[in-house]
Amino acid sequence: MPRNVRNFWLTVQCDARSRAVETGPVSKDGTFSCRILIREAGAISDRSVSVYGVVLPDGTLEVRADSDEPEHKASDRAIVLLRGRR
């Protein structure tokens, strides 16, 4: 857990690492983005999923997910996974 209070905190654990990677935005209005790619037929696919955290003008925090897959992109808006206040 972070020593300083941040609007978002990320913990990533991969099986090849002995320790998790933990981080968060530096500023109180900071954001984050993460792009997840997949290997397909021996190469890195152009398809991906993006997860990002944003601060809305009213101070609401949102974690959103978006896919570049046509069948998962019902609209131009990303799916809101979490919503909270600063």
PyMOL CGO cylinders between C-alpha atoms (Angstrom):
from pymol import cmd
from pymol.cgo import CYLINDER

trace = [
    CYLINDER, 0.00, 0.00, 0.00, 1.32, 3.49, -0.75, 0.3, 1, 1, 1, 1, 1, 1,
    CYLINDER, 1.32, 3.49, -0.75, 2.80, 5.68, 1.94, 0.3, 1, 1, 1, 1, 1, 1,
    CYLINDER, 2.80, 5.68, 1.94, 1.17, 8.74, 0.39, 0.3, 1, 1, 1, 1, 1, 1,
    CYLINDER, 1.17, 8.74, 0.39, -2.51, 8.97, -0.40, 0.3, 1, 1, 1, 1, 1, 1,
    CYLINDER, -2.51, 8.97, -0.40, -2.95, 8.93, -4.19, 0.3, 1, 1, 1, 1, 1, 1,
    CYLINDER, -2.95, 8.93, -4.19, -6.10, 8.95, -6.26, 0.3, 1, 1, 1, 1, 1, 1,
    CYLINDER, -6.10, 8.95, -6.26, -5.13, 5.68, -7.99, 0.3, 1, 1, 1, 1, 1, 1,
    CYLINDER, -5.13, 5.68, -7.99, -2.81, 2.86, -6.92, 0.3, 1, 1, 1, 1, 1, 1,
    CYLINDER, -2.81, 2.86, -6.92, -1.71, 0.04, -9.21, 0.3, 1, 1, 1, 1, 1, 1,
    CYLINDER, -1.71, 0.04, -9.21, -0.30, -3.33, -8.25, 0.3, 1, 1, 1, 1, 1, 1,
    CYLINDER, -0.30, -3.33, -8.25, 0.83, -5.65, -11.05, 0.3, 1, 1, 1, 1, 1, 1,
    CYLINDER, 0.83, -5.65, -11.05, 1.99, -9.21, -10.36, 0.3, 1, 1, 1, 1, 1, 1,
    CYLINDER, 1.99, -9.21, -10.36, 3.50, -11.35, -13.10, 0.3, 1, 1, 1, 1, 1, 1,
    CYLINDER, 3.50, -11.35, -13.10, 4.59, -14.92, -12.52, 0.3, 1, 1, 1, 1, 1, 1,
    CYLINDER, 4.59, -14.92, -12.52, 8.17, -14.30, -13.69, 0.3, 1, 1, 1, 1, 1, 1,
    CYLINDER, 8.17, -14.30, -13.69, 8.77, -11.56, -11.09, 0.3, 1, 1, 1, 1, 1, 1,
    CYLINDER, 8.77, -11.56, -11.09, 9.46, -12.25, -7.46, 0.3, 1, 1, 1, 1, 1, 1,
    CYLINDER, 9.46, -12.25, -7.46, 7.88, -8.94, -6.41, 0.3, 1, 1, 1, 1, 1, 1,
    CYLINDER, 7.88, -8.94, -6.41, 4.86, -6.99, -7.57, 0.3, 1, 1, 1, 1, 1, 1,
    CYLINDER, 4.86, -6.99, -7.57, 5.30, -3.69, -9.36, 0.3, 1, 1, 1, 1, 1, 1,
    CYLINDER, 5.30, -3.69, -9.36, 3.42, -0.99, -7.43, 0.3, 1, 1, 1, 1, 1, 1,
    CYLINDER, 3.42, -0.99, -7.43, 2.95, 2.60, -8.51, 0.3, 1, 1, 1, 1, 1, 1,
    CYLINDER, 2.95, 2.60, -8.51, 0.53, 5.48, -8.78, 0.3, 1, 1, 1, 1, 1, 1,
    CYLINDER, 0.53, 5.48, -8.78, 0.27, 8.98, -10.25, 0.3, 1, 1, 1, 1, 1, 1,
    CYLINDER, 0.27, 8.98, -10.25, 2.47, 11.64, -8.65, 0.3, 1, 1, 1, 1, 1, 1,
    CYLINDER, 2.47, 11.64, -8.65, 0.01, 14.53, -8.71, 0.3, 1, 1, 1, 1, 1, 1,
    CYLINDER, 0.01, 14.53, -8.71, -3.38, 14.63, -6.98, 0.3, 1, 1, 1, 1, 1, 1,
    CYLINDER, -3.38, 14.63, -6.98, -5.01, 15.05, -10.39, 0.3, 1, 1, 1, 1, 1, 1,
    CYLINDER, -5.01, 15.05, -10.39, -2.85, 12.36, -11.97, 0.3, 1, 1, 1, 1, 1, 1,
    CYLINDER, -2.85, 12.36, -11.97, -4.08, 9.68, -14.32, 0.3, 1, 1, 1, 1, 1, 1,
    CYLINDER, -4.08, 9.68, -14.32, -2.83, 6.30, -15.48, 0.3, 1, 1, 1, 1, 1, 1,
    CYLINDER, -2.83, 6.30, -15.48, -3.11, 4.13, -18.56, 0.3, 1, 1, 1, 1, 1, 1,
    CYLINDER, -3.11, 4.13, -18.56, -2.25, 0.51, -19.19, 0.3, 1, 1, 1, 1, 1, 1,
    CYLINDER, -2.25, 0.51, -19.19, -2.33, -1.31, -22.52, 0.3, 1, 1, 1, 1, 1, 1,
    CYLINDER, -2.33, -1.31, -22.52, -2.50, -5.11, -22.48, 0.3, 1, 1, 1, 1, 1, 1,
    CYLINDER, -2.50, -5.11, -22.48, -1.40, -6.94, -25.62, 0.3, 1, 1, 1, 1, 1, 1,
    CYLINDER, -1.40, -6.94, -25.62, -1.62, -10.63, -26.49, 0.3, 1, 1, 1, 1, 1, 1,
    CYLINDER, -1.62, -10.63, -26.49, 0.59, -12.98, -28.49, 0.3, 1, 1, 1, 1, 1, 1,
    CYLINDER, 0.59, -12.98, -28.49, -1.19, -14.44, -31.49, 0.3, 1, 1, 1, 1, 1, 1,
    CYLINDER, -1.19, -14.44, -31.49, 0.31, -16.98, -33.93, 0.3, 1, 1, 1, 1, 1, 1,
    CYLINDER, 0.31, -16.98, -33.93, 3.81, -16.27, -32.60, 0.3, 1, 1, 1, 1, 1, 1,
    CYLINDER, 3.81, -16.27, -32.60, 3.65, -12.49, -32.91, 0.3, 1, 1, 1, 1, 1, 1,
    CYLINDER, 3.65, -12.49, -32.91, 2.33, -9.64, -30.81, 0.3, 1, 1, 1, 1, 1, 1,
    CYLINDER, 2.33, -9.64, -30.81, -1.22, -8.96, -31.95, 0.3, 1, 1, 1, 1, 1, 1,
    CYLINDER, -1.22, -8.96, -31.95, -2.48, -5.53, -32.93, 0.3, 1, 1, 1, 1, 1, 1,
    CYLINDER, -2.48, -5.53, -32.93, -5.51, -6.23, -30.73, 0.3, 1, 1, 1, 1, 1, 1,
    CYLINDER, -5.51, -6.23, -30.73, -5.38, -4.86, -27.21, 0.3, 1, 1, 1, 1, 1, 1,
    CYLINDER, -5.38, -4.86, -27.21, -7.31, -3.87, -24.12, 0.3, 1, 1, 1, 1, 1, 1,
    CYLINDER, -7.31, -3.87, -24.12, -6.67, -0.54, -22.43, 0.3, 1, 1, 1, 1, 1, 1,
    CYLINDER, -6.67, -0.54, -22.43, -7.43, 0.26, -18.81, 0.3, 1, 1, 1, 1, 1, 1,
    CYLINDER, -7.43, 0.26, -18.81, -7.09, 3.82, -17.61, 0.3, 1, 1, 1, 1, 1, 1,
    CYLINDER, -7.09, 3.82, -17.61, -7.94, 6.05, -14.69, 0.3, 1, 1, 1, 1, 1, 1,
    CYLINDER, -7.94, 6.05, -14.69, -9.20, 9.58, -15.21, 0.3, 1, 1, 1, 1, 1, 1,
    CYLINDER, -9.20, 9.58, -15.21, -10.23, 12.49, -13.03, 0.3, 1, 1, 1, 1, 1, 1,
    CYLINDER, -10.23, 12.49, -13.03, -13.44, 14.14, -14.24, 0.3, 1, 1, 1, 1, 1, 1,
    CYLINDER, -13.44, 14.14, -14.24, -13.92, 17.93, -13.97, 0.3, 1, 1, 1, 1, 1, 1,
    CYLINDER, -13.92, 17.93, -13.97, -16.17, 17.50, -10.91, 0.3, 1, 1, 1, 1, 1, 1,
    CYLINDER, -16.17, 17.50, -10.91, -13.46, 15.51, -9.10, 0.3, 1, 1, 1, 1, 1, 1,
    CYLINDER, -13.46, 15.51, -9.10, -14.98, 12.08, -9.69, 0.3, 1, 1, 1, 1, 1, 1,
    CYLINDER, -14.98, 12.08, -9.69, -12.43, 9.32, -10.29, 0.3, 1, 1, 1, 1, 1, 1,
    CYLINDER, -12.43, 9.32, -10.29, -13.18, 6.71, -12.93, 0.3, 1, 1, 1, 1, 1, 1,
    CYLINDER, -13.18, 6.71, -12.93, -11.43, 3.52, -13.99, 0.3, 1, 1, 1, 1, 1, 1,
    CYLINDER, -11.43, 3.52, -13.99, -12.37, 2.70, -17.57, 0.3, 1, 1, 1, 1, 1, 1,
    CYLINDER, -12.37, 2.70, -17.57, -11.68, -0.19, -19.93, 0.3, 1, 1, 1, 1, 1, 1,
    CYLINDER, -11.68, -0.19, -19.93, -11.68, -0.14, -23.70, 0.3, 1, 1, 1, 1, 1, 1,
    CYLINDER, -11.68, -0.14, -23.70, -11.01, -2.77, -26.35, 0.3, 1, 1, 1, 1, 1, 1,
    CYLINDER, -11.01, -2.77, -26.35, -10.13, -2.30, -29.96, 0.3, 1, 1, 1, 1, 1, 1,
    CYLINDER, -10.13, -2.30, -29.96, -12.17, -5.39, -30.82, 0.3, 1, 1, 1, 1, 1, 1,
    CYLINDER, -12.17, -5.39, -30.82, -15.12, -4.32, -33.02, 0.3, 1, 1, 1, 1, 1, 1,
    CYLINDER, -15.12, -4.32, -33.02, -17.54, -6.73, -31.34, 0.3, 1, 1, 1, 1, 1, 1,
    CYLINDER, -17.54, -6.73, -31.34, -16.70, -5.30, -27.90, 0.3, 1, 1, 1, 1, 1, 1,
    CYLINDER, -16.70, -5.30, -27.90, -16.85, -1.65, -28.91, 0.3, 1, 1, 1, 1, 1, 1,
    CYLINDER, -16.85, -1.65, -28.91, -20.58, -1.00, -28.84, 0.3, 1, 1, 1, 1, 1, 1,
    CYLINDER, -20.58, -1.00, -28.84, -20.03, 2.76, -28.75, 0.3, 1, 1, 1, 1, 1, 1,
    CYLINDER, -20.03, 2.76, -28.75, -17.23, 5.29, -28.67, 0.3, 1, 1, 1, 1, 1, 1,
    CYLINDER, -17.23, 5.29, -28.67, -17.42, 5.29, -24.86, 0.3, 1, 1, 1, 1, 1, 1,
    CYLINDER, -17.42, 5.29, -24.86, -15.34, 3.02, -22.69, 0.3, 1, 1, 1, 1, 1, 1,
    CYLINDER, -15.34, 3.02, -22.69, -16.88, 0.82, -20.01, 0.3, 1, 1, 1, 1, 1, 1,
    CYLINDER, -16.88, 0.82, -20.01, -16.70, 2.42, -16.55, 0.3, 1, 1, 1, 1, 1, 1,
    CYLINDER, -16.70, 2.42, -16.55, -15.44, -0.24, -14.13, 0.3, 1, 1, 1, 1, 1, 1,
    CYLINDER, -15.44, -0.24, -14.13, -15.14, 1.83, -10.94, 0.3, 1, 1, 1, 1, 1, 1,
    CYLINDER, -15.14, 1.83, -10.94, -16.24, 5.29, -9.86, 0.3, 1, 1, 1, 1, 1, 1,
    CYLINDER, -16.24, 5.29, -9.86, -15.25, 7.15, -6.70, 0.3, 1, 1, 1, 1, 1, 1,
    CYLINDER, -15.25, 7.15, -6.70, -14.50, 10.56, -5.20, 0.3, 1, 1, 1, 1, 1, 1,
    CYLINDER, -14.50, 10.56, -5.20, -11.12, 12.12, -4.45, 0.3, 1, 1, 1, 1, 1, 1,
]
cmd.load_cgo(trace, "trace")
